[in-house]
Amino acid sequence: MGAAVEIRGLVKRFGDLVALNGLDIDIQAGALTGLVGPDGAGKTTLMRLMAALMAPSEGCVRVDGFDVTTDADVVHIITGYMPQRFGLYEDLSVMENLQTFASLRGLGGEQRRSTFERLLHFTRLEPFTRRLAGQLSGGMKQKLGLACALMARPRVLLLDEPSVGVDPVSRQDLWRMVGELTSEGMAVVWSTAYLDEAERCAHVLLLNEGGLVYQGPPDELTGRLAGRSLRVDELPSGRREFLAAALDAPGVRDGVIQGAGVRLVLAQEPTAAAEVEQLAAAHGGTVRSVPPRFEDAFIDLLGGGPGGRSAIAERLETVRLESEVAVSCHHLSKRFGDFVATDDVSFEVQQGEIFGLLGPNGAGKSTTFKMLCGLLKASSGEARVAGYDLRTASGAAKLSLGYMAQKFSLYGLLSVRQNLDFFSGVYGLKGRLRRQRIDEMIETFALGPFLNRSPDVLPLGFKQRLALACSLMHRPAVLFLDEPTSGVDPITRREFWTHINGLVRRGVTVMVTTHFMDEAEYCDRVALMHQAKVIALDTPDALKAEARSATHPDPTMEQAFIALVEAQIAAGQRRAAA
């Protein structure tokens, strides 16, 4: 259908910072283009330039033939832009948000009515028109944002990380909607931190440090890694121990835990395969070749992962609890009026275990977390953390745990250094030890250049590093991480999991929620929640086996998640019909 967006010689500077440098790109109509890259690569800047929200420093950007500098008013009409942060009015209802955006687009009368009808049906938001936007789940917020971006039937739709914080079931809906739009001829640009999403795009743009390092079909880049992706299974010494050793080997570019095994990407050196075979044999493992993924190629192109050692974990003494059970809850429930947020939840987490809590948006994961951290009082049931009963000793329990909240929860009015100083004091650190721990966190998380800045202006990856640092300074025995890597790039995610794996090897117990299903593979066990209840609890491999079908004979964790949730919904519908 031709190019919907033409970019030639594009440069964008902010003072001395070159955010984009010499880009030449064509974005096709009727196709989905993925935009990927590490934090700070220039993805959002490029989106805003295409939306005519800023002007190039050099070069030109044309949208459907209109220049974003000289024809900005026209570009605003023919583009739809959904920003990275939820940009709607949380104190207005779904319908009031639609009405506001319709007025901004100049829609009235019959055109407004038919547009609302079409968008509400398209996004499946018809039952929720009176609900405040601030009370929507993450997936429903993104659908409302998409509806508002589509108000004037744009020719080019720009989606800046639309699936951040969205569960796999809701993400399926977003993909369905975008597929319908591209089939109608719309050009859609989808910026994403999920590389399995980029793999599904027709075309991919990979940015790094403001430059374009790859553009083309994702499978073309993936194909460059043929023969360099391996999986190591049957590791009696443990997955985490082997991964740490493998990531420090010269012949390994990247590695992640995948269920009961470890997935590795080899360097191009001719001795790399033999080196991994020898390392696997030393750990009692077996090696087999597996097809490469786009994520393998992405990490390889950017120079490989961050390595397998955690400076924090190596400074930590082995944690020893009196009981082998670090976290437990029995018949735990939380009600807000007539609404049941968590319903009769029971499980136990062993010391040194990574326990994942998964579920669709609104399933009750964060509410369960907050009760286990002593931040919410349970309506009924009991919970214990590090041996402390939260009903009678919540203060002592809080000093034994670290908590990283789902939404960035540090203080924007304080600088980075002041946040570190404040949280070290909250956790009871004093004097020389307090200064030492703060310095350790600054060094480990590379926070030095940002010490005098507000956390609000940090890149997302550094915000999350700061939040993790504040939760770790007091050396907690139990660490609660509520979507710790939401929205951060794959390399930063690997850095986080290097620290988490290292802490667990020292006996720290970790509870984590995540919408990255690949991250669920790191967990020893996973509890899947739906409508406030735990509907499945087992190892990642066992849950995948439970979801095996003729359609998905070897399901991914995401496919297993969707299958188990859909089976629960179908069972509920059958009970209601009976």
C-alpha positions as CSV (number, residue, x, y, z in Angstrom):
1,M,0.0,0.0,0.0
2,G,3.1,2.3,0.1
3,A,4.7,4.2,2.9
4,A,2.4,5.9,5.4
5,V,5.4,7.5,7.2
6,E,8.7,8.6,5.5
7,I,11.6,9.5,7.7
8,R,14.8,10.9,6.1
9,G,18.0,12.0,7.9
10,L,16.2,12.4,11.2
11,V,18.2,14.0,14.1
12,K,16.7,15.1,17.4
13,R,18.8,16.9,20.0
14,F,18.0,18.1,23.5
15,G,20.8,20.5,24.3
16,D,24.0,18.4,24.1
17,L,22.1,15.1,24.1
18,V,21.5,13.5,20.7
19,A,18.4,11.4,21.2
20,L,18.0,10.3,17.6
21,N,20.8,10.3,15.0
22,G,20.4,10.0,11.2
23,L,17.4,7.8,10.9
24,D,16.0,6.7,7.5
25,I,12.8,4.7,7.8
26,D,9.7,3.9,5.8
27,I,6.6,2.7,7.7
28,Q,4.1,0.8,5.5
29,A,0.4,1.3,5.4
30,G,-1.7,-1.7,6.3
31,A,1.1,-3.3,8.4
32,L,2.1,-3.6,12.0
33,T,5.6,-2.2,12.7
34,G,7.3,-3.0,16.0
35,L,9.5,-0.5,17.7
36,V,12.0,-2.0,20.2
37,G,15.2,-1.0,22.0
38,P,16.7,-0.6,25.5
39,D,15.5,2.2,27.9
40,G,16.7,5.6,26.5
41,A,17.1,4.3,23.0
42,G,14.9,7.0,21.6
43,K,11.6,5.1,21.0
44,T,9.2,7.6,22.7
45,T,11.1,10.6,21.1
46,L,10.5,9.0,17.6
47,M,6.8,8.4,18.4
48,R,6.3,12.0,19.5
49,L,8.0,13.3,16.3
50,M,5.7,11.2,14.1
51,A,2.8,12.6,16.1
52,A,4.0,16.1,15.4
53,L,4.3,16.8,19.1
54,M,7.9,18.1,18.5
55,A,10.0,19.1,15.5
56,P,13.1,17.5,14.2
57,S,16.5,19.2,14.8
58,E,17.5,18.0,11.3
59,G,15.9,15.9,8.5
60,C,12.2,15.4,7.9
61,V,9.3,13.3,8.9
62,R,6.3,13.0,6.6
63,V,3.0,11.3,7.6
64,D,0.8,10.5,4.6
65,G,2.8,13.1,2.7
66,F,2.4,15.9,5.3
67,D,5.5,17.3,7.0
68,V,5.3,17.2,10.8
69,T,6.9,20.7,11.0
70,T,5.0,22.7,8.4
71,D,1.7,20.7,8.4
72,A,1.5,19.8,12.1
73,D,-2.2,20.6,12.4
74,V,-3.0,18.1,9.6
75,V,-0.8,15.5,11.1
76,H,-2.6,15.8,14.4
77,I,-5.8,15.0,12.6
78,I,-4.6,12.0,10.6
79,T,-2.7,10.3,13.4
80,G,-3.8,8.6,16.6
81,Y,-1.4,8.6,19.5
82,M,-1.6,6.5,22.7
83,P,1.2,7.7,25.1
84,Q,3.2,5.4,27.3
85,R,1.6,6.6,30.5
86,F,-2.2,6.4,30.9
87,G,-3.1,9.8,29.4
88,L,-6.9,9.9,30.1
89,Y,-8.9,11.5,32.9
90,E,-9.1,9.1,35.9
91,D,-11.8,11.1,37.6
92,L,-14.1,10.9,34.5
93,S,-16.1,7.8,33.5
94,V,-15.4,5.8,30.4
95,M,-18.2,7.6,28.6
96,E,-17.1,11.0,29.8
97,N,-13.6,10.3,28.5
98,L,-15.0,9.3,25.1
99,Q,-17.1,12.5,25.0
100,T,-14.1,14.7,25.9
101,F,-12.0,13.2,23.1
102,A,-14.9,13.4,20.6
103,S,-15.3,17.1,21.3
104,L,-11.5,17.6,20.8
105,R,-11.9,15.8,17.4
106,G,-14.9,17.8,16.5
107,L,-17.3,14.9,16.4
108,G,-21.0,15.6,17.0
109,G,-24.5,14.4,16.4
110,E,-25.0,11.1,14.6
111,Q,-21.3,10.7,13.8
112,R,-20.5,10.9,17.5
113,R,-23.2,8.3,18.4
114,S,-22.1,5.8,15.7
115,T,-18.4,6.3,16.6
116,F,-19.1,5.6,20.3
117,E,-21.1,2.5,19.4
118,R,-18.4,1.2,17.1
119,L,-15.5,1.8,19.6
120,L,-17.4,0.4,22.6
121,H,-18.2,-2.8,20.7
122,F,-14.6,-2.9,19.3
123,T,-13.0,-2.6,22.8
124,R,-15.7,-4.6,24.6
125,L,-16.2,-1.7,27.0
126,E,-20.0,-1.5,26.6
127,P,-20.7,-2.8,30.2
128,F,-18.4,-0.3,31.8
129,T,-19.4,3.1,30.4
130,R,-20.3,4.5,33.8
131,R,-17.1,3.3,35.6
132,L,-14.5,5.9,36.5
133,A,-11.3,5.4,34.4
134,G,-9.2,5.4,37.5
135,Q,-11.1,2.3,38.7
136,L,-10.5,0.2,35.5
137,S,-8.0,-2.6,35.4
138,G,-4.8,-2.1,33.5
139,G,-6.1,-3.9,30.4
140,M,-9.3,-2.0,30.4
141,K,-7.5,1.3,30.8
142,Q,-5.4,0.5,27.7
143,K,-8.5,-0.4,25.7
144,L,-10.1,2.9,26.7
145,G,-6.9,4.7,25.6
146,L,-6.9,2.9,22.3
147,A,-10.6,3.9,21.8
148,C,-9.8,7.5,22.3
149,A,-6.8,7.3,20.0
150,L,-9.1,5.8,17.3
151,M,-11.8,8.5,17.7
152,A,-11.2,10.1,14.2
153,R,-10.3,6.9,12.3
154,P,-6.6,7.9,11.9
155,R,-4.5,6.8,9.0
156,V,-1.5,6.2,11.3
157,L,-1.8,4.8,14.8
158,L,1.1,5.2,17.3
159,L,1.0,3.0,20.3
160,D,3.7,3.6,22.9
161,E,4.1,0.4,24.9
162,P,0.3,-0.2,25.1
163,S,0.6,-3.6,26.8
164,V,2.7,-2.6,29.8
165,G,1.1,-3.9,33.0
166,V,-1.5,-5.8,30.9
167,D,-2.2,-9.5,31.5
168,P,-1.9,-12.0,28.7
169,V,-5.7,-12.4,28.3
170,S,-6.2,-8.6,27.8
171,R,-3.1,-8.5,25.6
172,Q,-4.8,-11.0,23.3
173,D,-7.7,-8.5,22.9
174,L,-5.3,-5.7,22.1
175,W,-3.7,-7.9,19.4
176,R,-7.1,-8.8,18.0
177,M,-8.0,-5.1,17.7
178,V,-4.8,-4.1,16.1
179,G,-5.1,-7.0,13.6
180,E,-8.5,-5.7,12.5
181,L,-7.1,-2.2,12.1
182,T,-4.1,-3.2,9.9
183,S,-6.4,-5.3,7.7
184,E,-8.4,-2.1,7.0
185,G,-5.2,-0.4,5.7
186,M,-4.1,1.5,8.8
187,A,-0.4,1.8,9.6
188,V,0.2,0.8,13.2
189,V,3.5,1.4,15.1
190,W,3.6,-0.6,18.3
191,S,6.5,0.2,20.7
192,T,7.0,-2.7,23.1
193,A,9.2,-4.1,25.8
194,Y,7.8,-7.6,25.2
195,L,10.0,-9.2,22.5
196,D,7.5,-12.0,21.8
197,E,5.2,-9.2,20.6
198,A,7.9,-7.8,18.3
199,E,8.2,-11.3,16.9
200,R,4.6,-11.1,15.7
201,C,5.1,-7.8,13.8
202,A,5.5,-7.6,10.0
203,H,8.4,-5.3,10.4
204,V,10.7,-4.3,13.3
205,L,12.7,-1.2,14.0
206,L,15.5,-1.7,16.6
207,L,16.9,1.4,18.1
208,N,20.0,1.7,20.4
209,E,21.5,4.9,21.7
210,G,19.5,6.9,19.2
211,G,20.6,4.9,16.1
212,L,18.8,2.4,14.0
213,V,20.7,-0.9,14.3
214,Y,18.1,-3.1,12.5
215,Q,15.0,-2.7,10.3
216,G,13.3,-5.5,8.6
217,P,11.2,-8.7,9.3
218,P,11.8,-10.1,12.8
219,D,12.4,-13.6,11.5
220,E,15.3,-12.3,9.3
221,L,17.1,-11.1,12.4
222,T,16.2,-14.3,14.3
223,G,17.6,-16.4,11.5
224,R,21.1,-15.0,12.1
225,L,21.3,-17.1,15.3
226,A,20.7,-20.4,13.6
227,G,22.6,-23.1,15.6
228,R,23.5,-20.8,18.5
229,S,20.5,-21.3,20.8
230,L,20.7,-24.2,23.3
231,R,18.8,-25.6,26.2
232,V,20.4,-27.4,29.1
233,D,18.2,-29.8,31.1
234,E,18.6,-32.3,34.0
235,L,20.6,-30.1,36.3
236,P,20.9,-31.8,39.7
237,S,23.2,-28.9,40.9
238,G,20.3,-26.4,40.3
239,R,19.2,-24.1,37.5
240,R,20.4,-20.9,39.2
241,E,23.8,-22.2,40.0
242,F,24.3,-23.4,36.4
243,L,23.0,-20.1,34.9
244,A,25.3,-18.0,37.0
245,A,28.3,-20.1,35.9
246,A,27.2,-20.1,32.2
247,L,26.7,-16.3,32.0
248,D,30.3,-15.8,33.1
249,A,31.6,-18.2,30.4
250,P,33.3,-16.5,27.4
251,G,31.4,-18.6,25.0
252,V,27.9,-17.5,26.2
253,R,26.2,-14.3,25.1
254,D,23.0,-14.7,27.0
255,G,21.0,-17.0,29.2
256,V,17.7,-17.3,31.0
257,I,15.9,-19.9,33.1
258,Q,13.2,-21.7,31.2
259,G,11.1,-24.0,33.3
260,A,13.3,-26.8,34.7
261,G,16.1,-26.0,32.3
262,V,18.3,-23.1,31.2
263,R,18.2,-21.5,27.7
264,L,21.6,-20.2,26.4
265,V,22.7,-18.1,23.4
266,L,26.3,-18.9,22.2
267,A,28.9,-16.4,21.1
268,Q,30.2,-16.8,17.5
269,E,33.5,-18.3,18.6
270,P,34.1,-21.8,17.2
271,T,34.9,-23.2,20.7
272,A,31.6,-21.9,22.3
273,A,29.5,-25.1,21.8
274,A,32.3,-27.3,23.2
275,E,32.7,-25.0,26.2
276,V,29.0,-25.2,27.1
277,E,29.0,-29.0,26.6
278,Q,31.9,-29.2,29.1
279,L,30.2,-26.8,31.6
280,A,26.9,-28.7,31.4
281,A,28.6,-32.0,31.9
282,A,30.3,-30.6,35.0
283,H,26.9,-29.7,36.4
284,G,25.3,-33.0,35.4
285,G,23.2,-31.5,32.6
286,T,22.3,-32.5,29.0
287,V,22.5,-30.1,26.1
288,R,20.2,-29.9,23.0
289,S,19.7,-27.4,20.2
290,V,16.5,-25.3,20.2
291,P,15.1,-22.9,17.6
292,P,16.3,-19.3,18.2
293,R,13.8,-16.6,19.3
294,F,13.7,-12.9,18.4
295,E,14.7,-12.1,22.0
296,D,17.9,-14.2,21.5
297,A,18.8,-12.2,18.4
298,F,17.9,-8.8,20.1
299,I,20.2,-9.5,23.1
300,D,23.0,-10.8,20.9
301,L,22.8,-7.7,18.6
302,L,23.1,-5.4,21.6
303,G,26.2,-7.1,22.9
304,G,24.8,-9.8,25.2
305,G,23.3,-9.9,28.7
306,P,24.7,-8.4,31.9
307,G,26.4,-11.5,33.4
308,G,25.5,-13.9,36.1
309,R,26.9,-12.4,39.4
310,S,25.0,-10.1,41.8
311,A,27.2,-7.7,43.8
312,I,24.5,-7.4,46.4
313,A,24.0,-11.1,46.8
314,E,27.8,-11.7,47.2
315,R,27.9,-9.2,50.1
316,L,25.0,-11.0,51.8
317,E,25.4,-13.6,54.6
318,T,23.3,-16.7,54.2
319,V,19.8,-16.2,55.6
320,R,18.7,-18.7,58.2
321,L,15.1,-18.8,59.5
322,E,13.8,-20.9,62.3
323,S,11.2,-22.5,60.1
324,E,11.5,-23.9,56.6
325,V,8.3,-22.1,55.7
326,A,9.1,-18.4,55.1
327,V,5.6,-17.2,54.0
328,S,2.3,-18.8,54.7
329,C,-1.4,-17.8,54.4
330,H,-4.4,-19.9,55.4
331,H,-8.0,-19.0,54.3
332,L,-6.9,-15.4,53.6
333,S,-9.7,-13.1,52.5
334,K,-10.1,-9.3,52.0
335,R,-13.4,-7.6,51.4
336,F,-14.0,-3.9,50.6
337,G,-17.7,-3.5,51.4
338,D,-19.5,-6.0,49.2
339,F,-16.5,-6.5,46.9
340,V,-14.3,-9.5,47.6
341,A,-10.7,-8.8,46.4
342,T,-9.1,-11.9,47.8
343,D,-11.2,-15.0,48.6
344,D,-10.0,-17.9,50.8
345,V,-6.4,-18.0,49.6
346,S,-4.1,-20.6,51.1
347,F,-0.4,-21.5,50.2
348,E,3.0,-21.9,51.8
349,V,6.3,-20.7,50.4
350,Q,9.5,-22.5,51.4
351,Q,12.7,-20.5,52.4
352,G,14.9,-19.8,49.4
353,E,12.0,-20.3,47.0
354,I,10.9,-18.0,44.2
355,F,7.1,-18.1,44.3
356,G,5.1,-16.4,41.5
357,L,1.7,-15.0,41.8
358,L,0.1,-14.7,38.4
359,G,-3.4,-13.7,37.2
360,P,-5.4,-11.3,35.0
361,N,-5.7,-7.7,36.0
362,G,-8.0,-7.4,39.0
363,A,-7.5,-11.0,40.0
364,G,-6.4,-10.1,43.6
365,K,-2.6,-10.4,43.3
366,S,-1.6,-7.0,44.6
367,T,-4.2,-7.2,47.4
368,T,-2.8,-10.5,48.5
369,F,0.7,-9.0,48.4
370,K,-0.3,-6.1,50.6
371,M,-1.9,-8.3,53.2
372,L,1.3,-10.4,53.4
373,C,3.4,-7.3,53.7
374,G,1.2,-6.0,56.6
375,L,0.0,-3.0,54.5
376,L,-3.6,-4.2,54.5
377,K,-5.4,-5.9,57.3
378,A,-7.1,-9.2,56.3
379,S,-10.9,-9.5,56.7
380,S,-10.4,-13.1,57.7
381,G,-7.7,-15.8,57.7
382,E,-4.1,-15.7,58.9
383,A,-0.7,-15.0,57.4
384,R,2.8,-15.4,58.7
385,V,6.1,-14.0,57.2
386,A,9.5,-15.0,58.5
387,G,7.9,-16.7,61.5
388,Y,5.8,-13.6,62.5
389,D,2.0,-13.6,62.7
390,L,0.9,-10.5,60.9
391,R,-2.1,-10.2,63.2
392,T,0.0,-9.7,66.3
393,A,3.6,-8.8,65.1
394,S,3.2,-6.9,61.9
395,G,5.9,-4.4,62.9
396,A,8.6,-7.1,63.4
397,A,7.5,-8.8,60.2
398,K,7.9,-5.5,58.2
399,L,11.6,-5.3,59.3
400,S,12.2,-8.8,58.0
401,L,10.8,-8.1,54.5
402,G,11.4,-5.9,51.6
403,Y,8.6,-4.6,49.4
404,M,8.7,-3.1,45.9
405,A,5.3,-1.9,44.9
406,Q,3.6,-2.3,41.6
407,K,3.4,1.5,41.0
408,F,6.6,3.4,41.5
409,S,6.1,4.4,45.1
410,L,9.1,6.5,46.1
411,Y,9.0,10.3,46.8
412,G,9.3,12.7,43.9
413,L,9.8,15.7,46.2
414,L,13.0,14.0,47.4
415,S,16.2,13.5,45.4
416,V,17.5,10.0,44.7
417,R,20.0,10.3,47.5
418,Q,17.3,11.6,49.9
419,N,15.1,8.6,49.0
420,L,17.9,6.2,49.8
421,D,18.6,8.0,53.1
422,F,14.9,8.0,54.0
423,F,14.3,4.4,53.4
424,S,17.5,3.3,55.1
425,G,16.2,5.1,58.2
426,V,12.8,3.6,58.0
427,Y,14.3,0.1,58.0
428,G,16.4,1.0,61.2
429,L,19.9,1.4,59.7
430,K,22.1,3.9,61.5
431,G,25.6,5.5,61.4
432,R,28.4,3.8,59.5
433,L,26.3,0.8,58.4
434,R,23.6,3.1,57.0
435,R,26.2,5.1,54.9
436,Q,27.9,1.8,53.8
437,R,24.6,0.3,52.6
438,I,23.6,3.5,50.7
439,D,27.0,3.6,49.0
440,E,26.6,-0.1,48.0
441,M,23.3,0.6,46.4
442,I,24.6,3.6,44.5
443,E,27.5,1.6,43.1
444,T,25.5,-1.6,42.4
445,F,22.7,0.1,40.5
446,A,24.8,2.8,38.8
447,L,22.8,5.6,40.5
448,G,25.7,8.0,40.8
449,P,24.8,10.3,37.9
450,F,21.3,10.7,39.2
451,L,21.8,11.4,43.0
452,N,20.5,15.0,42.9
453,R,17.6,14.4,40.6
454,S,14.0,13.7,41.5
455,P,13.0,10.0,40.8
456,D,10.1,11.4,38.7
457,V,12.5,12.4,35.9
458,L,14.5,9.2,35.8
459,P,14.3,6.8,32.9
460,L,11.9,3.9,33.9
461,G,14.8,1.4,34.2
462,F,16.6,3.6,36.7
463,K,13.3,4.3,38.6
464,Q,12.9,0.5,39.1
465,R,16.6,0.1,40.1
466,L,16.1,2.8,42.8
467,A,12.9,1.1,44.0
468,L,14.7,-2.2,44.3
469,A,17.7,-0.7,46.0
470,C,15.4,0.9,48.7
471,S,13.7,-2.5,49.3
472,L,17.1,-4.3,49.7
473,M,19.2,-2.0,51.9
474,H,18.2,-3.7,55.2
475,R,19.0,-7.2,53.9
476,P,15.5,-8.7,54.1
477,A,14.9,-12.4,54.6
478,V,11.7,-12.2,52.4
479,L,11.4,-10.0,49.3
480,F,8.0,-9.0,47.8
481,L,8.2,-7.8,44.2
482,D,5.0,-6.6,42.7
483,E,5.6,-6.4,38.9
484,P,9.2,-5.2,39.4
485,T,10.1,-5.2,35.7
486,S,6.9,-3.8,34.1
487,G,7.9,-1.7,31.2
488,V,11.6,-2.1,31.4
489,D,13.7,-3.4,28.6
490,P,14.9,-7.0,28.3
491,I,18.5,-6.2,29.3
492,T,17.4,-4.4,32.5
493,R,15.0,-7.3,33.2
494,R,18.0,-9.7,33.1
495,E,19.9,-7.5,35.5
496,F,17.0,-7.7,37.9
497,W,16.8,-11.4,37.7
498,T,20.6,-11.8,38.2
499,H,20.1,-10.1,41.5
500,I,17.0,-12.1,42.4
501,N,18.7,-15.4,41.6
502,G,21.7,-14.5,43.6
503,L,19.7,-13.5,46.6
504,V,17.8,-16.8,46.5
505,R,21.0,-18.7,46.4
506,R,21.8,-16.9,49.7
507,G,18.5,-18.2,51.2
508,V,16.3,-15.1,50.6
509,T,12.7,-16.0,49.8
510,V,11.2,-14.1,46.9
511,M,7.5,-13.6,46.0
512,V,6.9,-12.0,42.7
513,T,4.0,-10.9,40.5
514,T,4.6,-10.4,36.8
515,H,2.9,-10.1,33.4
516,F,6.0,-11.3,31.6
517,M,5.3,-14.9,31.2
518,D,8.9,-15.7,30.5
519,E,9.7,-14.4,33.9
520,A,7.3,-16.9,35.5
521,E,9.7,-19.5,34.2
522,Y,12.2,-18.4,36.9
523,C,9.8,-19.3,39.6
524,D,10.0,-22.6,41.5
525,R,6.3,-22.6,41.8
526,V,3.4,-20.5,40.5
527,A,0.0,-19.8,41.9
528,L,-2.5,-18.6,39.3
529,M,-5.3,-16.4,40.6
530,H,-8.6,-15.6,38.9
531,Q,-11.5,-13.6,40.3
532,A,-9.9,-13.4,43.8
533,K,-9.2,-17.2,44.1
534,V,-6.2,-19.4,43.5
535,I,-7.2,-21.7,40.6
536,A,-3.9,-23.5,40.0
537,L,-0.6,-24.0,41.9
538,D,2.4,-25.9,40.6
539,T,5.7,-25.7,38.9
540,P,5.8,-23.8,35.6
541,D,6.5,-27.0,33.6
542,A,3.6,-28.8,35.4
543,L,1.2,-25.9,34.5
544,K,2.3,-26.0,30.9
545,A,1.8,-29.7,30.8
546,E,-1.7,-29.2,32.2
547,A,-2.5,-26.8,29.4
548,R,-1.2,-29.1,26.6
549,S,-3.7,-29.6,23.8
550,A,-3.8,-30.5,20.1
551,T,-3.6,-26.8,19.3
552,H,-0.7,-26.2,21.6
553,P,1.2,-29.5,22.0
554,D,4.2,-27.7,23.6
555,P,2.6,-24.6,25.1
556,T,4.5,-21.5,26.3
557,M,3.8,-20.1,29.7
558,E,1.6,-17.5,28.2
559,Q,-0.4,-20.0,26.3
560,A,-0.8,-22.1,29.5
561,F,-1.9,-18.9,31.4
562,I,-4.6,-18.1,28.8
563,A,-5.8,-21.8,28.6
564,L,-6.1,-22.2,32.4
565,V,-7.9,-18.9,32.8
566,E,-10.3,-19.6,29.9
567,A,-11.0,-23.1,31.2
568,Q,-11.9,-21.5,34.6
569,I,-14.2,-19.0,32.9
570,A,-15.9,-21.8,30.9
571,A,-16.4,-23.9,34.0
572,G,-18.0,-20.9,35.7
573,Q,-20.4,-20.3,32.8
574,R,-21.4,-24.0,32.8
575,R,-22.1,-23.8,36.6
576,A,-24.2,-20.6,36.0
577,A,-26.2,-22.3,33.2
578,A,-26.9,-25.3,35.3
